[in-house]
Amino acid sequence: MTDKTLSYFRRVTEVFVSFLLLGFTSFGGPAAHLGYFNQTFIQRKKWASDAQYAQWVALSQIVPGPGSSQVGFALGYHRAGLLGAVAAFVAFTLPSFIVMVLLAQFGRHWQGNVFFDGAVHTLKLLAVVVVADACVSMWRSFCNSKAMAGLAIFSAAFVVLSSSGFANLMVLFVAVCFGFLARSPMLPSASESLPRVRFAWCFLVLAIVLFFASFLVSGGLSGLFADFYRAGALVFGGGHVVLPMLSAFVLTPESFVEPASAVIDESNLLLGYAAAQAVPGPMFTMASFLGAAVTPVGGNVWLWAGAATLAVFLSGLLLMLSAQAMWQRLSHYARFRHAVASLNAAVVGILLAALYYPIGTSSLLDWLDIVIAVLGFTWLTYKRPSIFVLILVFMVIGLVRSF
């Protein structure tokens, strides 16, 4: 084996280990995951530039599918090619996949544990800290003109005040129009372009073929895969949107035309819904819970859960790679680069909105929560501790508060 091959597999291993650790500790939902990625891979490991990261985040908002997982997939591809992308996806998803399958089988015995609830709550506070830090970092990079700062503030306000599930897409559309018209001077340099994606058109064709083929399949394991693939392909807005869509497939027989398998009761469904928002890692692993819960008698729970999980993620990951290739071609045009600068500012606004809702509103419940979050943010800003040190400290705080 050549030194070049060994070096490549070391990078793949590095990607897997880094994302696996985050898969165990990334609480707080998609926006928090973007904060963790920014802190770990952009600020500390320097795997990519701020401008590249902002473009991946913008793409994840435009392309249907699991936003934070798509960004992680792109980071893995950038670091170690297709194997790196697969390693990033598997590693980041694996911990929550295992937890959700176990919850589907034994979850009712774990509900109400005061220590577990305390640790989860303070880890949500850590999500506030990490996302706030990402907002500050990206603001400094992309909002250093009055026009871009104003666009970011407008984007944040619109997303917070809008009741539309497509608010993020609407904001990005306005940002593109603004970029074409305003001609912002903040342009990504050539060194900040996204990496070339090989076989991008093959990924796009595969995603489209699987989508139309999913309408031709019903019943059994293949029917489950088809239903969940369609759900993942039609979701804009991330995990909070996909949860009710997936629930419709399994809650009642009337909810879908061709049942993939048995249905589950509403109380068990609510447990999965709550768990998807509480466990670390991507919220799309609600599919893991549902796949395990609807496994027929005598079926392999892990196989059904794995098929459901792969199905709901697959479309978004394929589309992310093909969209990145198109993005790279367009980046040669000046007007497009102006639009990218505006998109970056809008992404900052979207993260600011997510910091307020749902992260802040669901985590900062009393004055002590605010004090802990402010102290954590100050510590992260001035001392830059490892993210894993932060996680350990916040978990200890949560256990102490449980008493």
C-alpha positions as CSV (number, residue, x, y, z in Angstrom):
1,M,0.0,0.0,0.0
2,T,1.5,3.4,-1.0
3,D,2.0,6.3,1.3
4,K,-0.6,8.2,-0.6
5,T,-3.2,5.5,0.0
6,L,-2.3,5.3,3.7
7,S,-2.6,9.0,4.0
8,Y,-6.1,8.9,2.4
9,F,-7.3,6.2,4.8
10,R,-5.9,8.1,7.7
11,R,-8.0,11.1,6.6
12,V,-11.1,8.9,6.3
13,T,-10.5,7.5,9.8
14,E,-10.0,11.0,11.1
15,V,-13.3,12.0,9.6
16,F,-15.1,9.0,11.1
17,V,-13.7,9.5,14.6
18,S,-14.4,13.2,14.7
19,F,-18.0,12.9,13.5
20,L,-18.6,9.9,15.8
21,L,-17.6,12.0,18.9
22,L,-20.0,14.7,17.7
23,G,-22.7,12.1,17.1
24,F,-22.6,11.3,20.8
25,T,-22.5,14.9,22.0
26,S,-24.3,17.2,19.5
27,F,-27.5,18.0,21.3
28,G,-29.9,20.8,20.3
29,G,-31.1,20.1,16.7
30,P,-29.9,21.2,13.3
31,A,-28.9,24.7,14.0
32,A,-26.9,23.6,17.0
33,H,-25.2,21.0,14.9
34,L,-24.0,23.7,12.5
35,G,-22.6,25.5,15.5
36,Y,-20.7,22.3,16.6
37,F,-19.4,21.8,13.1
38,N,-18.2,25.4,12.8
39,Q,-16.5,25.2,16.2
40,T,-14.8,21.8,15.6
41,F,-14.0,21.7,11.8
42,I,-13.7,25.3,10.8
43,Q,-12.4,27.2,13.9
44,R,-10.3,24.4,15.5
45,K,-9.3,21.8,12.8
46,K,-9.3,24.3,9.9
47,W,-10.6,21.8,7.4
48,A,-12.3,24.5,5.4
49,S,-12.7,28.3,5.3
50,D,-15.6,30.3,6.8
51,A,-16.7,31.2,3.2
52,Q,-16.8,27.6,2.1
53,Y,-18.7,26.6,5.2
54,A,-21.3,29.4,4.7
55,Q,-21.9,28.1,1.1
56,W,-22.5,24.6,2.4
57,V,-25.0,25.9,4.9
58,A,-26.7,27.9,2.2
59,L,-26.9,24.9,0.0
60,S,-28.3,22.8,2.8
61,Q,-31.2,25.3,3.2
62,I,-31.9,25.2,-0.6
63,V,-31.7,21.5,-1.2
64,P,-34.4,19.3,0.4
65,G,-33.2,16.9,3.1
66,P,-31.5,16.9,6.5
67,G,-29.7,20.2,6.6
68,S,-27.0,19.6,9.3
69,S,-26.3,16.1,8.0
70,Q,-25.9,17.5,4.4
71,V,-23.3,20.0,5.7
72,G,-21.5,17.2,7.5
73,F,-21.6,15.1,4.4
74,A,-20.1,17.9,2.4
75,L,-17.4,18.5,5.0
76,G,-16.5,14.8,4.9
77,Y,-16.3,14.9,1.1
78,H,-14.1,17.9,1.2
79,R,-11.7,16.2,3.6
80,A,-11.5,12.7,2.3
81,G,-13.6,12.3,-0.9
82,L,-16.6,10.0,-1.2
83,L,-15.4,7.6,1.5
84,G,-15.0,10.6,3.8
85,A,-18.5,11.7,3.1
86,V,-19.9,8.3,3.8
87,A,-17.8,8.1,7.0
88,A,-19.1,11.4,8.2
89,F,-22.7,10.4,7.6
90,V,-22.4,7.0,9.2
91,A,-20.4,8.3,12.2
92,F,-22.7,11.3,13.0
93,T,-25.9,9.2,12.6
94,L,-24.8,6.0,14.3
95,P,-25.1,7.0,18.0
96,S,-28.6,8.5,17.6
97,F,-29.6,5.5,15.4
98,I,-28.7,3.1,18.1
99,V,-30.4,5.1,20.8
100,M,-33.6,5.5,18.8
101,V,-33.9,1.8,18.1
102,L,-33.3,1.0,21.7
103,L,-36.0,3.6,22.7
104,A,-38.4,2.0,20.3
105,Q,-37.9,-1.3,22.1
106,F,-37.4,-0.3,25.8
107,G,-38.0,3.5,25.9
108,R,-40.9,3.6,28.2
109,H,-38.7,2.3,31.0
110,W,-36.3,5.3,30.7
111,Q,-38.9,8.1,30.8
112,G,-38.8,10.5,33.7
113,N,-35.3,9.8,35.0
114,V,-34.3,13.0,36.8
115,F,-30.6,12.7,36.1
116,F,-31.1,12.0,32.4
117,D,-33.5,15.0,32.1
118,G,-31.0,17.3,34.0
119,A,-28.1,16.3,31.7
120,V,-30.1,16.8,28.6
121,H,-31.3,20.2,29.7
122,T,-27.9,21.6,30.3
123,L,-26.6,20.2,27.0
124,K,-29.4,22.2,25.4
125,L,-27.8,25.2,27.2
126,L,-24.5,24.3,25.6
127,A,-26.3,24.3,22.2
128,V,-27.2,28.0,23.0
129,V,-23.5,28.8,23.7
130,V,-22.2,27.0,20.6
131,V,-24.7,28.5,18.2
132,A,-24.2,32.0,19.6
133,D,-20.4,31.6,19.0
134,A,-21.1,30.5,15.4
135,C,-23.3,33.5,14.9
136,V,-20.6,35.9,16.2
137,S,-17.8,34.2,14.1
138,M,-19.9,34.2,10.9
139,W,-21.1,37.8,11.5
140,R,-17.5,39.0,11.6
141,S,-16.8,37.2,8.3
142,F,-19.8,38.1,6.2
143,C,-21.6,41.1,7.8
144,N,-18.7,43.7,7.7
145,S,-20.6,46.1,5.5
146,K,-23.9,48.0,6.4
147,A,-25.7,46.3,3.5
148,M,-24.7,42.8,4.6
149,A,-25.4,43.5,8.2
150,G,-28.8,44.9,7.3
151,L,-29.6,41.8,5.2
152,A,-28.7,39.5,8.1
153,I,-30.9,41.4,10.5
154,F,-33.8,41.4,8.0
155,S,-33.4,37.7,7.4
156,A,-33.4,36.9,11.2
157,A,-36.5,39.1,11.8
158,F,-38.4,37.6,8.9
159,V,-37.7,34.0,9.9
160,V,-38.7,34.7,13.5
161,L,-41.9,36.6,12.6
162,S,-43.0,34.4,9.7
163,S,-45.3,31.5,10.3
164,S,-44.4,29.9,7.0
165,G,-42.5,26.6,6.9
166,F,-40.7,28.0,3.8
167,A,-39.4,31.2,5.6
168,N,-35.8,30.1,5.2
169,L,-36.2,29.5,1.4
170,M,-38.0,32.8,1.0
171,V,-35.2,34.7,2.8
172,L,-32.5,33.0,0.6
173,F,-34.5,33.9,-2.5
174,V,-34.6,37.6,-1.4
175,A,-30.9,37.4,-0.6
176,V,-30.1,36.2,-4.2
177,C,-32.2,38.9,-5.7
178,F,-30.5,41.5,-3.5
179,G,-27.0,40.2,-4.5
180,F,-27.8,40.4,-8.2
181,L,-29.0,44.0,-7.8
182,A,-26.8,45.5,-5.1
183,R,-23.5,44.1,-6.3
184,S,-22.0,43.6,-2.9
185,P,-18.2,43.9,-2.8
186,M,-17.9,41.0,-0.5
187,L,-17.0,38.2,-3.0
188,P,-15.6,34.8,-2.2
189,S,-12.1,34.5,-3.6
190,A,-11.0,31.7,-5.9
191,S,-9.3,29.9,-3.1
192,E,-12.6,29.6,-1.2
193,S,-14.4,27.7,-4.0
194,L,-16.0,24.4,-3.2
195,P,-14.3,21.1,-4.1
196,R,-15.1,19.5,-7.4
197,V,-17.5,16.6,-7.2
198,R,-16.9,13.6,-9.4
199,F,-19.9,11.8,-11.0
200,A,-22.2,14.6,-9.8
201,W,-24.7,14.1,-12.6
202,C,-24.9,10.4,-11.7
203,F,-25.9,11.3,-8.1
204,L,-28.6,13.6,-9.4
205,V,-30.0,11.0,-11.8
206,L,-29.9,8.3,-9.1
207,A,-31.8,10.6,-6.7
208,I,-34.5,11.3,-9.3
209,V,-34.9,7.7,-10.5
210,L,-35.3,6.5,-6.9
211,F,-37.9,9.1,-6.2
212,F,-40.1,8.1,-9.1
213,A,-39.5,4.4,-8.5
214,S,-40.7,4.9,-4.9
215,F,-44.3,5.4,-6.2
216,L,-44.2,1.9,-7.8
217,V,-43.4,0.0,-4.6
218,S,-45.7,-0.9,-1.7
219,G,-45.7,-3.3,1.2
220,G,-43.0,-4.9,3.3
221,L,-39.5,-3.6,3.7
222,S,-39.2,-2.2,0.2
223,G,-42.5,-0.3,0.8
224,L,-41.1,1.2,4.0
225,F,-38.0,2.3,2.2
226,A,-40.1,3.9,-0.6
227,D,-42.3,5.8,1.8
228,F,-39.4,7.1,3.8
229,Y,-37.4,8.0,0.7
230,R,-40.2,10.2,-0.6
231,A,-40.5,11.9,2.8
232,G,-36.8,12.8,2.9
233,A,-36.9,14.0,-0.7
234,L,-39.8,16.4,-0.1
235,V,-38.7,18.0,3.1
236,F,-37.5,21.6,3.2
237,G,-36.6,23.0,6.6
238,G,-34.9,20.1,8.4
239,G,-35.9,17.8,11.2
240,H,-38.8,19.8,12.6
241,V,-40.6,19.4,9.3
242,V,-39.9,15.7,8.7
243,L,-41.1,14.5,12.0
244,P,-44.9,15.0,11.3
245,M,-44.4,13.7,7.7
246,L,-42.9,10.5,8.9
247,S,-45.5,10.1,11.6
248,A,-48.2,10.1,9.0
249,F,-46.9,6.9,7.5
250,V,-47.3,4.9,10.6
251,L,-49.9,6.4,12.9
252,T,-53.1,5.3,11.2
253,P,-53.8,3.0,8.3
254,E,-55.7,5.8,6.6
255,S,-52.6,8.1,6.6
256,F,-51.1,6.5,3.6
257,V,-52.3,4.7,0.5
258,E,-50.0,1.7,0.5
259,P,-49.1,0.7,4.1
260,A,-45.4,-0.3,4.4
261,S,-46.1,-2.3,7.5
262,A,-48.0,-2.3,10.8
263,V,-48.9,0.9,12.6
264,I,-48.0,2.1,16.1
265,D,-50.0,3.7,18.8
266,E,-50.0,7.4,19.4
267,S,-48.3,7.3,22.9
268,N,-45.4,5.4,21.5
269,L,-45.2,7.8,18.6
270,L,-45.1,10.8,20.9
271,L,-42.2,9.1,22.8
272,G,-40.3,8.9,19.5
273,Y,-41.1,12.5,18.6
274,A,-39.8,13.8,21.9
275,A,-36.7,11.5,21.8
276,A,-35.8,12.8,18.3
277,Q,-35.5,16.3,19.7
278,A,-33.7,15.2,22.9
279,V,-31.0,12.8,21.7
280,P,-27.7,13.9,20.1
281,G,-27.3,13.8,16.3
282,P,-29.7,14.4,13.5
283,M,-33.4,14.6,14.1
284,F,-34.1,12.6,11.0
285,T,-33.3,9.5,13.0
286,M,-36.9,9.6,14.0
287,A,-37.0,7.3,11.0
288,S,-34.9,4.8,13.0
289,F,-37.4,4.8,15.8
290,L,-40.4,4.3,13.4
291,G,-38.6,1.6,11.4
292,A,-38.0,-0.3,14.6
293,A,-41.5,0.3,15.9
294,V,-43.2,-1.1,12.8
295,T,-41.1,-4.1,12.4
296,P,-43.4,-7.1,11.9
297,V,-43.4,-10.1,14.2
298,G,-40.3,-12.2,13.4
299,G,-38.6,-9.4,11.5
300,N,-35.1,-8.0,12.2
301,V,-35.6,-4.8,14.1
302,W,-32.1,-3.4,13.1
303,L,-32.7,-4.2,9.4
304,W,-36.0,-2.4,9.3
305,A,-34.6,0.6,11.3
306,G,-31.6,0.7,9.0
307,A,-33.7,0.7,5.9
308,A,-35.9,3.5,7.1
309,T,-32.9,5.5,8.2
310,L,-31.0,5.1,4.9
311,A,-34.1,5.9,3.0
312,V,-34.9,9.2,4.7
313,F,-31.3,10.5,4.4
314,L,-30.3,9.2,1.0
315,S,-32.1,11.7,-1.3
316,G,-30.7,14.7,0.6
317,L,-27.2,13.5,0.6
318,L,-27.3,12.7,-3.2
319,L,-28.8,16.0,-4.0
320,M,-26.2,17.8,-1.8
321,L,-23.3,16.5,-3.9
322,S,-25.0,17.2,-7.2
323,A,-26.0,20.7,-6.1
324,Q,-22.5,21.4,-4.9
325,A,-21.2,20.6,-8.4
326,M,-23.6,23.0,-10.0
327,W,-22.8,25.7,-7.4
328,Q,-19.1,25.3,-8.3
329,R,-19.7,25.9,-12.0
330,L,-21.8,29.0,-11.4
331,S,-19.2,30.4,-9.1
332,H,-17.1,31.5,-12.1
333,Y,-19.7,34.2,-12.9
334,A,-19.4,37.6,-11.1
335,R,-23.1,38.0,-10.6
336,F,-23.3,34.7,-8.9
337,R,-20.5,35.6,-6.6
338,H,-22.4,38.7,-5.6
339,A,-25.4,36.6,-4.9
340,V,-23.2,34.2,-2.8
341,A,-22.1,37.1,-0.6
342,S,-25.7,38.0,0.1
343,L,-26.6,34.3,0.7
344,N,-23.8,34.2,3.3
345,A,-25.3,37.2,5.2
346,A,-28.7,35.6,5.0
347,V,-27.4,32.4,6.5
348,V,-26.1,34.4,9.4
349,G,-29.6,35.8,9.9
350,I,-31.1,32.3,9.7
351,L,-28.7,31.1,12.4
352,L,-29.6,34.1,14.5
353,A,-33.3,33.3,14.2
354,A,-32.6,29.7,15.2
355,L,-30.6,30.9,18.2
356,Y,-33.8,32.6,19.4
357,Y,-36.3,30.0,18.3
358,P,-36.3,27.1,18.8
359,I,-33.0,26.9,20.6
360,G,-33.2,29.8,23.1
361,T,-36.9,29.6,23.8
362,S,-36.8,25.8,24.6
363,S,-33.5,26.0,26.6
364,L,-33.5,29.2,28.6
365,L,-36.3,28.5,31.1
366,D,-35.2,30.6,34.1
367,W,-32.6,33.1,35.3
368,L,-30.1,30.3,36.2
369,D,-30.2,29.0,32.7
370,I,-29.4,32.4,31.3
371,V,-26.4,32.8,33.8
372,I,-25.0,29.4,32.8
373,A,-25.3,30.2,29.1
374,V,-23.7,33.6,29.5
375,L,-20.8,32.2,31.5
376,G,-20.4,29.4,29.0
377,F,-20.3,31.8,26.1
378,T,-17.8,34.0,27.8
379,W,-15.5,31.0,28.5
380,L,-15.8,29.8,24.9
381,T,-15.1,33.3,23.6
382,Y,-12.0,34.1,25.6
383,K,-10.5,30.7,26.4
384,R,-11.5,28.6,23.4
385,P,-11.7,25.3,25.3
386,S,-12.2,22.0,23.4
387,I,-15.8,21.3,22.6
388,F,-15.6,18.0,24.5
389,V,-14.3,19.8,27.6
390,L,-17.4,22.1,27.3
391,I,-19.7,19.1,27.0
392,L,-18.2,17.4,30.1
393,V,-18.5,20.5,32.2
394,F,-22.1,21.1,31.1
395,M,-23.0,17.5,31.8
396,V,-21.6,17.8,35.3
397,I,-23.6,21.0,35.9
398,G,-26.7,19.1,34.7
399,L,-26.2,16.2,37.1
400,V,-25.5,18.6,40.0
401,R,-28.7,20.6,39.3
402,S,-30.7,17.3,39.2
403,F,-30.2,17.0,43.0
